[in-house]
Every structure is written in structure tokens, then in C-alpha cells.
């Protein structure tokens, strides 16, 4: 009896972990393909295509507001729900910029002028 309950418990735990891992997987809007984007709740094939087309034409998204402004049919509430579903905006690009030395940041600012 204990053995049967243990097997059921292990099976239930494995299923729960698989589902939560899939739900918590981050998808970066600036690097994801259509398949990865449609894995996020709230993004269907048409929205994924619009996101990719806009990103290809005008470059990466800088923020949630930028995404909502640039992609037709996507508003701020939609983006918030997508972020709750695992969508990230520039997560990989933001980390190296934060780690750059202060001198490099100053050089970049002066180069833009």
C-alpha cells in the first residue's frame, strides 16, 4: 500500500514540476522565434508574427511600453499579462550593460553626442 501511494506521489510531483517549469520558462521578446513566443500565454501566431516583424524592421524592444506602443493589437494590459506568463523584455541585453565599467558608459555617452 505504501509503495503504491509513493509511486502516485512521485508521479504527481513529476507532473507538477514539469508544468511549473514550462510555465516559468522566460522568453525574451528580443531574441525569441515565433514558436517560443506562442508558448507564452496571450501570444498567438498572429501576435508573434507582428512582434517579430516590428522587431526586424525597427530593432529590439526597450521596455514594456515600447512593445505595447510598437505592436499593433498589443496594449499595456496585454504586455503585463504576457510578462506574468514568462515574457521578458531585453533580459539578456540588460545584464552586460549593467556590468560595464563607468568609464565605458561615459565613453558611449560622449560618442553619441
C-alpha distances in whole Angstrom, upper triangle without the diagonal:
4,5,5,6,9,10,11,12,14,16,17,18,20,21,23,24,26,27,29,30,32,33,35,36,40,43,46,49,51,50,47,48,47,44,43,44,43,39,40,40,43,45,46,48,51,50,49,52,54,53,54,57,58,57,59,62,62,60,57,55,56,54,52,56,57,54,55,59,59,56,57,55,53,54,53,50,48,49,47,44,44,44,41,39,40,44,46,49,51,48,49,53,53,51,54,57,55,56,59,62,64,67,66,65,68,70,68,69,73,72,72,75
4,5,5,6,9,10,10,12,14,15,16,18,20,21,22,24,26,27,28,30,31,32,34,38,41,44,47,49,48,45,46,46,42,41,43,42,38,39,38,42,44,45,47,50,49,48,51,53,51,52,56,57,55,57,60,60,58,54,53,54,52,50,54,55,53,53,57,57,55,56,54,51,52,51,48,47,47,45,42,42,42,39,37,38,42,43,47,49,46,46,50,50,48,51,54,52,52,56,59,61,64,62,62,65,67,65,66,70,70,69,72
4,6,5,6,9,10,11,12,14,15,16,18,20,21,23,24,26,27,29,30,31,33,37,39,43,45,48,46,43,44,44,40,39,41,40,36,38,37,41,42,43,45,48,48,46,49,52,50,50,54,55,53,55,58,59,56,53,52,53,51,50,53,54,52,52,56,56,54,55,53,51,51,50,48,46,46,44,42,41,41,38,37,37,40,42,46,47,44,45,49,49,47,50,53,52,51,55,58,60,63,61,61,65,66,64,65,69,68,68,71
4,5,5,6,9,10,11,12,14,15,17,18,20,21,23,24,26,27,29,30,32,36,38,42,44,47,45,42,43,42,39,38,40,38,35,36,35,39,40,41,43,46,46,44,47,50,48,49,52,53,52,54,57,57,55,52,51,52,50,48,52,53,50,51,54,54,52,53,50,49,49,49,46,44,44,43,40,40,40,37,35,36,39,41,45,46,44,45,48,49,47,50,53,52,52,55,58,60,63,62,61,65,66,64,65,69,68,67,70
4,5,5,6,9,10,10,12,14,15,16,18,20,21,22,24,26,27,28,30,34,36,40,42,45,44,41,42,41,38,37,38,37,33,34,34,37,39,40,42,45,44,43,46,48,47,47,51,52,51,53,56,56,53,50,49,50,48,46,49,51,48,49,52,53,50,51,49,47,47,46,43,42,42,40,38,38,37,34,33,33,37,39,43,45,42,43,47,47,45,48,51,49,50,53,56,58,61,60,59,62,64,62,63,67,66,65,69
4,5,5,6,9,10,10,12,14,15,16,18,20,21,22,24,26,27,28,32,35,38,41,43,42,39,40,40,37,35,37,36,32,33,33,37,38,39,41,44,44,42,45,47,46,46,50,51,49,51,54,54,52,49,48,48,46,45,48,50,47,48,51,51,49,50,48,46,47,46,43,42,41,40,37,37,36,33,32,32,36,38,41,43,40,41,44,44,43,45,48,47,47,51,53,56,59,57,56,60,61,59,61,64,64,63,66
4,5,5,6,9,10,11,12,14,15,17,18,20,21,23,24,26,27,31,33,37,39,42,40,37,38,38,34,33,35,34,30,32,31,35,36,37,39,42,42,40,43,45,44,44,48,49,47,49,52,53,50,47,46,47,46,44,47,49,46,46,50,50,48,49,47,45,46,45,42,41,40,39,36,36,35,33,31,31,35,37,40,42,39,40,43,44,42,45,48,47,47,50,53,56,58,57,56,60,61,59,60,64,63,62,66
4,5,5,6,9,10,11,12,14,15,17,18,20,21,23,24,26,30,32,36,38,41,39,36,37,36,33,32,34,32,28,30,29,33,34,35,37,40,40,38,41,44,42,43,46,47,46,48,51,51,49,46,45,46,44,42,45,47,44,44,48,48,46,47,44,42,43,42,40,38,38,37,34,33,33,31,29,29,33,35,39,41,38,39,43,43,42,45,47,46,47,50,53,55,58,56,55,59,60,58,59,63,62,61,65
4,5,5,6,9,10,10,12,14,15,16,18,20,21,22,24,28,30,34,36,39,38,35,36,36,32,31,33,31,28,29,28,32,33,34,37,40,39,38,41,43,41,42,45,46,45,47,50,50,48,44,43,44,42,40,43,45,42,43,47,47,44,46,43,41,42,41,38,37,37,35,32,32,31,29,27,28,31,33,37,39,36,37,41,40,39,42,45,44,44,47,50,52,55,54,53,57,58,56,57,61,60,59,62
4,5,5,6,9,10,10,12,14,15,16,18,20,21,22,26,29,32,35,37,36,33,34,34,31,29,31,30,26,27,28,31,32,34,35,39,38,36,40,42,40,40,44,45,43,45,48,48,46,43,42,42,41,39,43,44,41,42,46,46,43,45,43,41,41,40,38,36,36,34,32,31,31,28,26,26,30,32,36,37,34,35,38,39,37,40,43,42,42,45,48,51,53,52,51,55,56,54,55,59,58,57,61
4,5,5,6,9,10,11,12,14,15,17,19,20,21,25,27,31,33,36,34,32,32,32,28,27,29,28,24,25,25,29,30,31,33,36,36,34,37,39,38,38,42,43,41,43,46,47,44,41,40,42,40,38,42,43,40,41,44,44,41,43,41,39,40,39,37,35,34,33,30,30,30,27,25,25,29,31,35,36,34,34,38,38,37,40,43,42,42,46,49,51,54,52,51,55,56,54,55,59,58,57,60
4,5,5,6,9,10,11,12,14,16,17,18,20,24,26,30,32,35,33,31,32,31,28,26,28,26,23,24,23,27,28,29,32,35,34,33,36,38,36,37,41,42,40,42,45,45,43,40,39,40,38,36,39,41,38,38,42,42,40,41,38,36,37,36,34,32,32,31,28,27,27,24,23,23,27,29,33,35,32,33,37,37,36,39,42,41,41,45,48,50,53,51,50,54,55,52,54,57,57,56,59
4,5,5,6,9,10,11,12,14,15,16,18,22,24,28,31,33,32,29,30,30,27,25,27,26,22,23,23,27,28,29,32,35,34,32,36,37,35,36,40,40,39,41,44,44,42,38,37,38,36,34,38,39,36,37,41,41,39,40,38,36,37,35,33,31,31,29,27,26,26,23,21,22,25,27,31,33,30,31,35,34,33,36,39,38,38,42,45,47,50,48,47,51,52,50,51,55,54,53,56
4,5,5,6,9,10,11,12,14,15,17,20,23,26,29,31,30,27,28,28,25,23,25,24,20,22,22,26,27,28,30,33,32,30,34,36,34,34,38,39,37,39,42,42,40,37,36,37,35,34,37,38,35,36,40,40,38,39,37,35,36,35,33,31,31,29,27,26,25,23,21,21,24,26,30,31,29,29,33,33,32,35,38,37,37,41,44,46,49,47,46,50,51,48,50,54,53,52,55
4,5,5,6,9,10,11,12,14,16,19,22,25,27,30,29,26,26,26,23,21,23,22,18,19,19,23,24,25,27,30,29,28,31,33,32,32,36,37,35,37,40,41,38,35,34,36,34,32,36,37,34,34,38,38,35,37,34,32,34,33,31,29,28,27,24,23,24,21,19,19,23,25,29,30,28,29,33,33,32,35,38,37,38,41,44,47,49,47,46,50,51,48,50,53,53,51,55
4,5,5,6,8,10,11,12,14,18,20,24,26,29,28,25,26,26,23,21,22,21,18,18,18,22,23,25,27,30,29,27,31,33,31,32,35,36,34,37,40,40,37,34,33,34,32,30,33,35,32,32,36,36,34,35,33,31,32,31,28,27,26,25,22,21,21,19,17,17,21,23,27,29,26,28,31,31,31,34,36,35,36,39,42,44,47,45,44,48,49,47,48,52,51,50,53
4,5,5,6,9,10,10,12,16,18,22,25,27,26,23,25,25,22,20,21,21,17,18,18,22,23,25,27,30,28,27,30,32,30,30,34,35,33,35,38,38,35,32,31,32,30,29,32,33,31,32,35,35,33,35,33,31,32,30,28,27,26,24,22,21,20,18,16,16,20,21,25,26,24,25,29,29,28,31,33,32,33,36,39,41,44,42,41,45,46,44,45,49,48,47,51
4,6,5,6,9,10,11,15,17,20,23,25,24,21,22,22,19,17,19,18,14,16,16,20,21,22,24,27,26,24,27,30,28,28,32,33,31,33,36,36,34,31,30,31,30,28,32,32,29,31,34,34,31,33,31,29,30,30,28,26,25,24,21,20,20,18,15,15,18,20,24,26,23,24,28,28,28,30,33,32,33,36,39,42,44,42,41,45,46,43,45,48,48,46,50
4,5,5,6,9,10,14,16,19,21,24,23,20,21,21,18,16,17,16,13,13,13,17,18,20,22,25,24,22,26,28,26,26,30,31,30,32,35,35,33,30,28,30,28,26,29,30,27,28,32,32,29,31,29,26,28,27,25,23,22,21,18,17,17,15,13,13,17,19,23,25,23,24,27,28,28,31,33,32,33,37,40,42,45,42,41,45,46,43,44,48,47,46,49
4,5,5,6,9,12,15,18,20,23,22,20,22,21,19,16,17,17,13,13,13,17,18,20,23,26,24,23,26,28,25,26,30,30,29,31,34,34,32,28,27,28,26,24,27,29,26,27,30,31,28,30,28,26,26,25,23,21,21,19,17,16,15,13,11,11,15,17,21,23,20,22,25,25,25,28,30,29,31,34,37,39,42,40,38,42,43,41,42,46,45,44,47
4,5,5,6,10,13,16,19,21,20,18,19,20,17,14,16,16,12,13,14,18,18,20,22,25,24,22,25,27,24,25,29,29,27,29,32,32,30,26,25,26,25,23,27,28,25,27,30,30,28,30,29,26,27,26,24,22,21,20,18,16,15,14,12,11,14,16,19,21,18,19,23,23,23,26,28,27,28,31,35,37,40,37,36,40,41,38,40,43,43,42,45
4,6,5,9,11,14,17,19,18,15,16,16,14,11,13,13,9,10,11,15,15,17,19,22,20,18,22,24,21,22,26,26,25,27,30,30,28,25,24,25,24,22,26,26,23,25,28,28,25,27,26,23,25,24,22,20,19,19,16,14,14,13,10,9,12,15,18,20,18,19,23,23,23,26,28,28,29,32,35,38,40,38,37,40,41,38,40,43,42,41,44
4,6,8,10,14,16,19,18,16,17,17,15,12,13,12,9,8,9,13,14,16,18,21,19,18,21,23,20,22,25,25,24,27,29,29,27,24,22,24,22,20,23,24,21,22,26,26,24,25,23,21,22,21,19,17,16,15,13,11,11,10,7,7,10,13,17,19,17,19,22,23,23,26,28,27,29,32,35,37,40,37,36,39,40,38,39,42,42,40,43
4,6,9,12,15,18,17,15,18,18,16,13,13,14,11,10,11,14,15,18,20,23,20,19,22,23,21,22,25,25,24,26,29,28,26,22,21,22,20,18,22,23,21,22,25,26,24,26,25,22,22,21,19,18,16,15,13,12,10,9,7,6,9,11,15,17,14,16,20,20,19,23,25,24,25,28,32,34,36,34,33,36,38,35,36,40,39,38,41
4,6,10,13,15,14,12,14,15,13,10,11,13,9,9,12,15,15,17,19,21,19,17,20,22,19,19,23,23,21,23,27,26,24,20,19,20,19,18,22,22,20,21,25,24,23,25,24,21,22,21,21,18,16,16,15,12,11,11,9,6,9,10,13,15,13,14,17,18,18,21,23,23,24,27,30,32,35,32,31,35,36,33,34,38,37,36,39
4,6,9,12,11,10,13,14,13,9,10,12,10,9,12,14,14,17,18,20,18,15,19,20,16,17,21,20,18,21,24,23,20,17,16,17,16,15,19,19,16,19,22,21,20,23,22,19,20,19,19,17,14,14,13,11,9,10,8,5,6,6,10,11,9,11,14,14,15,18,19,20,21,24,27,29,32,29,28,31,32,29,31,34,33,32,35
4,6,9,8,6,9,11,10,7,7,10,8,8,11,13,11,14,15,17,15,12,15,16,13,13,17,17,15,17,20,20,17,14,13,15,14,14,17,17,14,16,19,18,17,20,20,17,18,18,18,15,13,14,13,10,9,11,9,6,5,6,8,10,9,10,13,14,15,18,19,20,22,24,28,29,32,29,27,31,32,29,30,33,32,31,34
4,5,6,6,9,11,12,9,8,12,12,10,14,15,13,16,16,18,15,12,15,15,12,12,15,15,12,15,17,17,14,10,10,12,12,12,15,14,12,15,17,16,15,19,19,16,18,17,18,16,13,14,14,11,10,13,12,9,6,5,6,6,7,8,10,11,13,15,16,18,19,21,25,26,29,26,24,28,28,25,26,30,28,27,30
4,6,6,8,10,12,9,7,11,12,10,13,13,11,14,14,15,12,9,12,12,8,8,12,11,9,12,14,13,11,8,8,10,10,10,13,12,9,12,14,13,12,15,16,13,15,15,16,14,11,13,14,10,10,13,12,10,7,6,5,7,9,10,11,13,15,17,18,19,22,23,26,28,30,27,25,28,28,25,26,29,28,26,29
4,6,9,11,13,11,10,14,15,14,17,17,14,17,16,17,14,12,13,13,9,8,11,10,7,10,12,11,8,5,6,9,10,12,14,12,10,14,15,13,13,17,18,16,17,17,19,17,14,16,17,14,13,17,16,13,10,8,7,6,9,9,9,11,14,15,15,18,20,20,24,26,27,24,22,25,25,22,23,26,25,23,26
4,7,10,12,9,10,13,14,14,17,18,15,17,16,17,15,12,13,14,11,9,12,13,9,11,14,14,11,8,10,13,14,15,18,16,14,17,19,16,16,19,20,18,20,20,22,19,16,19,19,15,15,18,17,14,11,10,9,8,10,9,10,13,15,16,17,19,20,21,25,27,28,25,24,27,27,24,25,29,27,25,29
4,7,8,6,6,10,10,11,14,15,12,14,13,15,13,9,11,13,10,8,12,13,11,12,15,16,13,11,12,15,16,16,18,17,14,17,19,17,15,18,19,17,20,20,21,18,15,18,17,14,14,17,14,12,10,10,10,11,12,12,13,16,17,19,20,22,23,25,28,30,32,29,27,31,31,27,29,32,30,29,32
4,6,5,6,9,10,12,15,15,12,12,11,13,12,8,9,12,10,7,11,13,11,11,15,16,15,13,14,18,18,18,21,19,16,18,20,18,16,18,19,18,21,22,22,19,17,20,19,15,16,19,16,15,12,13,14,14,16,15,17,19,21,22,23,26,27,28,32,34,35,32,31,34,33,30,32,35,33,31,34
4,6,5,6,9,10,13,13,9,9,7,9,9,5,7,10,9,7,10,13,12,13,16,17,16,15,16,19,19,18,21,19,16,18,20,17,15,16,17,16,19,21,21,17,16,19,18,14,16,19,16,15,13,15,15,17,18,18,20,22,24,25,26,28,30,31,35,37,38,35,33,37,36,33,34,37,35,33,37
4,5,5,6,9,12,13,10,10,8,12,12,8,10,13,12,11,14,16,16,16,19,21,20,18,18,22,22,20,23,22,18,20,23,20,18,19,19,18,21,22,22,19,18,20,18,15,17,18,15,14,13,15,17,18,19,19,21,23,25,26,28,29,31,32,36,38,40,36,35,39,38,35,37,40,38,36,40
4,6,5,7,11,12,10,11,10,13,12,9,12,14,12,11,15,16,15,16,20,20,18,16,16,19,19,18,21,20,17,19,21,20,17,19,19,17,20,21,21,17,16,18,16,13,14,15,12,11,10,12,14,15,15,16,18,20,21,23,25,26,27,29,33,35,37,34,32,36,36,33,34,38,36,34,38
4,5,6,9,9,6,8,8,11,9,6,9,11,9,9,13,14,13,15,18,18,17,15,14,17,16,15,18,17,13,15,18,16,14,16,15,14,16,17,17,14,12,15,13,10,11,13,11,10,8,10,12,14,15,16,18,20,21,23,24,26,28,29,33,35,36,33,32,35,35,32,33,36,35,33,36
4,5,7,8,5,5,6,9,8,6,10,12,11,11,15,16,16,17,20,21,20,18,17,20,19,17,20,20,16,17,20,18,15,16,15,14,17,18,18,14,14,16,14,10,13,14,11,11,10,13,15,18,18,20,21,23,25,27,28,29,31,33,37,38,40,37,36,39,39,36,37,40,39,36,40
4,6,9,7,8,10,13,12,10,13,15,14,14,18,19,18,20,23,23,22,20,19,21,20,18,21,21,18,19,22,21,18,19,18,16,19,19,18,15,14,16,13,10,12,13,9,9,10,13,15,18,18,19,21,23,24,26,28,29,30,32,36,38,40,37,36,39,40,36,37,41,40,38,41
4,6,6,8,11,13,11,10,13,15,13,14,18,18,17,20,22,22,21,18,17,19,17,15,18,18,15,16,19,19,16,18,16,14,16,16,15,12,11,12,10,7,9,9,6,6,7,10,13,16,16,18,20,21,22,25,26,27,29,31,35,36,38,36,34,37,38,35,36,39,38,36,39
4,6,8,11,13,11,11,15,16,15,17,20,20,20,22,25,25,23,21,19,21,19,16,19,19,16,16,20,20,17,18,15,13,15,15,13,10,11,11,8,6,9,9,5,8,9,13,15,18,18,21,23,24,25,28,29,29,32,34,37,39,41,38,36,40,41,37,38,41,41,38,41
4,6,10,11,9,10,13,13,13,15,18,18,18,21,23,23,22,20,18,20,18,15,17,18,14,13,17,17,14,14,12,10,12,13,11,7,9,10,7,6,10,10,8,10,10,14,15,19,19,22,24,24,26,29,29,30,33,35,38,39,41,39,36,40,40,37,37,41,40,37,40
4,7,8,6,6,10,10,10,12,14,15,15,18,20,20,20,18,16,19,17,14,17,17,13,13,16,15,12,13,11,10,12,14,13,9,10,12,10,7,11,12,10,11,10,13,14,17,19,21,22,23,25,28,28,29,32,33,37,38,40,37,35,38,39,35,36,39,38,36,39
4,6,5,6,9,10,11,12,14,16,16,18,20,21,21,20,19,22,20,18,20,19,16,15,18,17,13,13,11,11,15,17,16,12,13,16,13,11,15,16,13,14,13,16,18,20,22,23,25,26,28,31,31,32,35,36,40,41,43,40,38,41,42,38,39,42,40,38,41
4,6,5,6,9,10,11,12,14,15,16,18,20,20,19,19,22,22,20,21,20,17,17,19,17,14,14,13,13,17,19,19,15,16,19,17,14,17,19,16,17,15,18,19,21,23,24,25,27,29,31,32,33,35,37,40,42,43,40,38,41,41,38,39,42,40,38,41
4,5,5,6,9,10,10,12,14,15,17,18,19,19,18,21,21,19,20,19,15,15,17,15,11,10,10,11,15,18,18,14,15,18,17,15,18,20,18,18,16,19,19,21,24,25,26,27,30,32,32,34,36,37,41,42,43,40,38,41,41,37,38,41,39,36,39
4,5,5,6,9,10,11,12,14,15,16,17,16,15,18,17,15,16,15,12,12,14,12,8,8,8,8,12,14,15,11,11,15,14,11,15,17,15,16,13,16,16,18,20,22,23,24,27,29,29,30,33,34,38,38,40,37,35,38,38,34,35,38,36,34,36
4,5,5,6,9,10,11,12,14,15,15,14,14,17,17,15,17,16,12,13,15,13,10,11,11,11,14,16,17,13,13,16,15,12,14,17,14,14,12,14,14,16,18,19,20,22,25,26,27,29,31,32,36,37,38,35,33,36,36,33,34,37,35,32,36
4,5,5,6,9,10,10,12,14,15,15,15,18,19,17,19,17,13,15,16,13,10,11,12,12,16,18,19,16,15,19,18,15,18,20,18,18,15,17,17,18,21,21,22,24,27,28,28,30,33,33,37,38,39,36,34,37,37,33,34,37,35,32,35
4,6,5,6,8,10,11,12,13,13,13,16,16,15,16,14,11,11,12,9,6,7,9,10,13,16,17,14,14,17,17,15,17,20,18,18,15,17,16,17,20,21,21,23,26,28,27,29,32,32,36,37,38,35,33,35,35,31,32,35,33,30,33
4,6,5,6,9,10,11,11,10,9,13,13,12,13,11,8,10,11,8,6,9,10,9,12,14,16,13,12,15,15,12,14,17,16,16,12,13,12,14,16,18,18,19,22,24,24,26,28,29,32,33,35,31,29,32,32,28,29,32,30,28,31
4,6,5,6,9,10,10,10,10,14,15,15,16,14,11,13,14,11,9,12,14,13,16,18,20,17,15,18,19,15,17,20,18,17,14,14,13,14,17,17,17,20,22,23,23,26,28,28,32,33,34,31,29,32,32,28,29,32,30,27,31
4,5,5,6,9,10,11,12,16,17,17,17,15,12,14,14,11,9,11,13,14,17,19,21,18,17,21,21,18,20,23,21,21,17,18,16,17,20,20,20,22,25,26,25,28,30,30,34,35,36,32,30,33,32,29,29,32,30,27,30
4,5,5,6,8,9,9,13,14,14,14,11,9,11,11,7,7,9,12,12,15,17,19,17,15,19,20,17,18,22,21,20,17,16,14,15,19,19,18,20,23,24,23,26,28,28,32,32,33,30,28,30,30,26,27,29,27,24,27
4,6,5,5,5,7,11,13,13,14,11,9,12,12,9,9,12,15,14,16,17,20,18,15,19,20,17,17,21,20,19,15,14,12,12,15,16,15,17,20,21,20,23,25,25,28,29,30,27,25,28,27,23,24,27,25,22,26
4,6,6,8,10,14,16,17,18,14,13,16,16,12,12,15,17,17,20,21,23,21,19,22,23,20,21,24,23,22,18,17,15,15,18,18,16,19,22,22,22,25,27,26,30,31,31,28,26,29,28,24,25,28,25,23,26
4,6,9,11,14,17,18,18,14,13,16,14,11,12,14,17,17,20,21,24,22,20,23,25,22,23,26,25,24,20,20,17,17,20,20,19,21,24,24,23,26,28,28,31,31,32,28,27,29,28,24,25,27,25,22,25
4,7,9,11,14,15,15,11,11,14,12,9,11,14,17,16,18,19,22,21,19,22,24,21,21,25,25,23,19,18,15,15,18,19,16,18,22,22,20,23,26,25,28,28,29,25,24,26,25,21,22,24,22,19,22
4,7,9,12,14,15,11,11,14,14,11,12,16,19,17,19,19,22,21,18,21,23,20,20,23,23,21,17,16,13,12,15,15,13,15,18,18,17,20,22,22,25,25,26,23,21,23,23,19,20,22,20,18,21
4,6,9,11,13,9,9,13,13,11,12,16,18,16,17,17,20,18,15,18,20,17,16,20,20,18,14,12,9,8,11,12,10,12,15,16,15,17,20,20,23,24,25,22,20,23,22,19,20,23,21,18,22
4,6,8,9,6,6,10,10,9,10,14,16,13,14,14,17,15,12,15,17,14,14,17,18,16,12,10,7,7,11,12,11,12,15,16,15,17,20,20,24,24,26,23,20,23,23,20,20,23,22,20,23
4,7,8,6,8,11,11,11,13,16,18,15,15,14,17,17,13,15,18,16,14,18,19,17,13,11,7,7,10,12,10,10,13,15,13,15,18,18,21,21,23,20,18,20,21,17,17,21,20,18,20
4,5,5,6,9,10,11,12,16,17,13,13,11,14,14,10,11,14,13,11,15,16,15,12,9,6,8,10,13,12,11,14,17,15,16,19,20,23,23,25,23,20,22,24,20,20,24,23,21,23
4,5,5,6,9,10,11,14,14,10,9,7,10,10,6,8,11,10,9,12,14,13,10,9,7,10,12,15,15,14,17,19,18,19,22,23,26,26,29,26,24,26,28,24,24,27,27,24,27
4,5,5,6,9,10,13,13,10,8,7,10,11,8,10,13,13,12,15,17,17,14,13,10,13,15,18,17,16,20,22,20,21,24,25,28,27,29,27,24,26,28,24,23,27,27,24,26
4,5,5,6,9,12,13,11,10,9,13,13,10,12,15,14,14,17,18,17,14,13,10,11,15,17,15,15,19,21,19,20,23,24,27,26,28,26,23,25,26,22,22,25,24,21,23
4,5,5,6,9,11,8,8,8,11,10,8,11,13,11,11,15,15,15,11,11,8,11,14,16,16,16,19,21,20,21,25,25,29,29,30,28,25,28,28,25,24,28,27,24,26
4,6,6,8,8,5,5,5,9,8,6,10,12,11,12,15,16,16,13,13,11,14,17,20,19,19,22,25,23,24,28,28,32,31,33,31,28,30,31,28,27,30,30,27,29
4,6,8,9,8,7,8,12,11,10,13,16,15,16,19,20,20,16,16,14,16,19,22,20,20,24,26,24,25,29,29,32,31,33,31,28,29,30,27,26,29,28,25,27
4,6,9,8,9,11,14,13,12,15,17,15,16,20,20,20,16,16,13,15,19,21,19,20,24,25,23,25,28,29,32,31,33,30,27,29,30,26,26,28,27,24,26
4,6,6,8,11,13,11,10,14,15,13,15,18,18,18,15,15,14,16,19,21,20,21,25,26,25,27,30,30,34,34,35,33,30,32,33,29,29,32,30,27,30
4,6,8,12,13,11,12,16,16,15,17,20,20,20,17,19,17,20,23,25,24,25,28,30,29,31,34,34,37,37,39,36,34,36,36,32,32,35,34,30,33
4,7,10,11,9,11,14,14,13,16,18,18,19,17,18,18,21,23,26,25,26,29,31,31,32,35,36,39,39,41,38,36,38,39,35,34,38,36,33,35
4,7,8,6,7,10,11,10,13,15,15,16,13,15,14,18,20,23,23,23,26,28,28,29,32,33,36,36,38,36,33,35,36,32,32,35,34,31,34
4,5,5,6,9,10,11,12,14,15,17,14,16,15,18,20,23,23,23,26,29,27,28,31,33,36,35,38,35,32,35,36,32,31,35,34,31,33
4,5,5,6,9,10,11,12,14,15,13,14,13,17,18,22,22,21,24,27,25,26,29,30,33,33,35,33,30,33,34,31,30,33,33,30,32
4,5,5,6,9,10,11,13,15,13,15,15,19,20,23,24,23,26,29,28,28,31,33,36,36,38,36,33,36,37,34,33,37,37,34,36
4,5,5,6,9,10,11,13,11,13,14,17,19,22,23,22,25,28,27,28,31,32,36,36,38,36,33,36,37,34,33,37,37,34,36
4,5,5,6,9,10,11,8,10,10,14,15,18,19,19,21,24,24,24,27,29,32,32,35,32,30,32,34,30,30,34,33,30,33
4,5,5,6,9,10,9,10,11,15,15,19,20,19,21,24,24,24,27,29,32,32,35,33,30,33,34,31,31,35,35,32,34
4,5,5,6,9,9,11,13,17,17,20,22,21,23,27,26,26,29,31,35,35,38,36,33,36,38,34,34,38,38,35,38
4,5,5,6,6,9,10,14,14,17,19,19,21,24,24,25,27,29,33,34,36,34,31,34,36,32,33,36,36,33,36
4,5,5,4,6,8,12,12,15,17,16,18,21,21,21,24,26,30,30,33,31,29,32,33,30,30,34,34,31,34
4,6,7,9,12,15,14,18,20,19,20,24,24,24,26,29,32,33,36,34,31,35,36,33,33,37,37,35,38
4,6,9,13,16,15,18,20,20,21,24,25,25,27,30,33,34,37,35,33,36,37,34,35,39,38,36,39
4,6,10,13,11,14,17,17,18,21,22,22,24,27,30,31,34,32,30,33,34,32,32,36,35,34,37
4,7,10,10,12,14,15,16,19,20,20,23,25,28,30,32,30,28,31,32,29,30,33,32,30,33
4,6,6,9,11,11,13,16,16,17,19,21,25,26,28,26,24,27,28,25,26,30,29,27,30
4,6,9,9,9,12,14,14,15,18,19,23,24,26,23,21,24,25,22,23,26,26,24,27
4,6,5,6,9,11,11,12,15,16,20,21,23,20,18,22,22,19,20,24,23,21,24
4,6,5,7,10,11,11,13,15,19,20,23,20,19,22,23,20,22,25,25,23,27
4,6,6,8,9,11,12,14,18,20,22,19,18,22,22,19,21,25,24,23,26
4,6,6,7,9,11,12,15,17,19,16,15,18,19,16,18,21,20,19,23
4,6,5,6,9,10,14,15,18,15,13,17,18,15,17,20,20,19,22
4,6,5,6,9,13,14,17,15,14,18,19,17,18,22,21,21,24
4,5,5,6,10,13,14,12,12,15,16,14,16,19,19,19,22
4,5,5,9,10,12,10,8,12,13,11,13,16,16,16,19
4,6,8,10,13,11,10,13,15,13,15,18,18,18,21
4,6,9,12,10,10,14,15,14,16,19,19,20,23
4,7,8,6,7,10,11,11,13,15,16,17,19
4,5,5,7,9,10,11,13,15,16,17,19
4,5,5,6,9,10,11,13,14,16,17
4,5,5,6,9,10,11,12,14,16
4,5,5,6,9,10,10,13,15
4,5,5,6,9,10,11,13
4,5,5,6,9,10,11
4,5,5,6,9,10
4,6,5,6,9
4,5,5,7
4,5,5
4,5
4
